[in-house]
Amino acid sequence: MRQHRLRHFALTLTLTLALTLLAATACTSVQEPEETTDLRAGDSAVSDIDTADLVIAPDVEERLARFTPTDVEADLSALSDEDRRVLALLVEASRHLDPVFLRQVDAGNPAMERATRPWLGADASAEQRAAREYFELNYGPWDRLDEMEPFLGVGDLGALEHPESAGYYPEDVTAEEVEAWIEAHPEDEAAMTSTVTLIRRDGDALVAVPYSEAFAEHLEPAAAKLHEAAEATSNESLARFLAARADAFLSDDYYESDMAWMDLDAPVEVTIGPYETYEDGMFGYKAAFESFVTVDLPAESAALARYKDELPWLERNLPIPDEHKNFDRGTESPIRVVDEVYTAGDARAGVQTLAFNLPNDERVREAKGSKKVLLRNVMRAKYDKILTPIAERVLAAEELPELSFDAYFNFVLHHELSHGLGPGRITVNGEETEVRLELKELYSTLEEAKADVMGAYDILALIDKGEMPQELRATLPATYLAGLFRSVRFGLGEAHGRGVAAQFNYLLDKGALAVDDDGRFRVVNDTFPGAIRDLAHDILMLQAAGDYPGTEEFLDRWGRATPELTAAVARLEDVPVDIRPRYPSAPGVDPRPGVTAPGE
């Protein structure tokens, strides 16, 4: 799970576009598809469009400027020649996932990608180049920073609405129709709600199409590169994971490769496959393909390894009754600190990920826990270029000396650790289910808010326990508060953004935050720990009950743009919202924006 990000863009000749985006930044273009059948990725049902018919939002250059181009350098000094060869193959495999994710965002995206391709040329205007680059960044024509507002399309942009079905469902289907089909055909429920199927129409029927079939032309070459990398490495754990993940691309069974990923211990740390479900705005069922190609920083990882031993204590310390605590999850939970070398797919779209906690499969979590991966070079870039300038504009002057990268780093770590704590499998109306299935499209927003709040709650608890330095008691609150303003700028249509607004408004209402006469904010240290505890309790109990109506009410009440929040964010207009990464360390990759994918 993570901060993160796309949506979608349903396009025909007579209708126009609609695109679903949610979570990290795209600097490479995506590959043009070959023709497929209607029951696969859906490209053949989408008409091409004339470049001359496209309309661009007049402020597209200003939108693009909110992302500051940043070289994300990785320390490759410890890698052998063998490791570098494996790294290059993993980058090649990753690039095949860009066209997959483009279609998951919306089946109409490939037509838009083709239509905007001339804007990569030297003859394009500045506005056209910006529109193409912003399309690449968002993997489509909907602005995830502005609640999925369209910035590119055919006809009246103001008339385009962002659908929830993304590329996962037929564009004309409703949630009610899918639910009615499942109720009438219970034998189809597992396939329909699977994280690795598309839903398509076959005459009057709804059918589930496995990812391995729908995206075969892209997953097969990606799998081949993974097998090649597995053969090239002498590291047994890496070879085992890569071979198992390559097979999973063709079988849709990711359990064994997820288990192998938990055991991965290699100089090259790679996360590749279908993981997060943010893009599915209809139900939150369907997983998006992504890749993080990274290199391990073993000394930094070893320094944090002790925290995994605290997970059972942290679970017991949750501010909820014991019957709602999850004592069945595994506690292996390795922690890796890495430098990011390259990303693709969902990992590259929109706002960039600082860290992640995977896998999401509850079976793996119960057997082995989950792995926390912290992207050191990305975190440092965001702290220097984004968080510090934000703090200087919105925090009270006396709070600024308390800002700390160490507090920021530890908060991100405990955010990720918190994803592996709390309710997972639950019982609702006498039946076993999962929080994810009960909260549907609201799950990601509440889960991200939970991880933020529990990250702060757990650090304070570990300070009291003597497991973390006392200095963090002074630096954590101010750093946490500055981080809220950083994240809420992602937009209230983005999972993390709305959850952050809920935290801010709740804590302000409870007196844990205060606003000065000049509109700057401070933490009220006497009430902050108790308010954090209460907020963690409220969120965890919504999850424990699988309470969809209660979650909806909670987010409607707290997760909105209040006057205080709006005024503060308005003072940040000259601060970039996020970085736009370039990867000079990635082997065989031109780090500039606008580079084409394999096969183009």
Secondary structure, 3 states (H helix, E strand, C coil): CCCCCEECCCCCCCCCCCCEECCCCCCECCCCCCCCCCCCCCHHHCCCCCHHHEEECCCHHHHHHCEEEEECCCCCCCCCHHHHHHHHHHHHHHHCHHHHHHHHHCCCHHHHHHHHHHHHCCCCCHHHHHHHHHHHHHCCCEEHHHCCEECEEECCHHHCCCCCCCCCCCCCCCHHHHHHHHHHCHHHHHHHHCCCEEEEEECCEEEEEEHHHHCHHHHHHHHHHHHHHHHHCCCHHHHHHHHHHHHHHHHCCCHHHHHHHHCCCCCEEEEEEECCCCCCCCCCCCCCEEEEEEEECHHHHHHHHHHHHHHHHHHHCCCCCHHHCCCCCCCCCCEEEEEEEEEEEHHHCCCCCCEEEECCCHHHHHHHCCEEEEEHHHHHHHHHHHHHHHHHHHECHHHHHHCCHHHHHHHHHHHHHHHCCCCCEEEECCEEEEHHHHHHHHHHHHHHHHHHHHHHHHHHHHHHHCCCCCCHHHHHHHHHHHHHHHHHCCCCCCHHHHHHHHHHHHHHHCCCEEECCCCCEEECCCCHHHHHHHHHHHHHHHHHHCCHHHHHHHHHHHCCCCHHHHHHHHCCCCCCCEEEEECCCCCCCCCCCCECCCCC
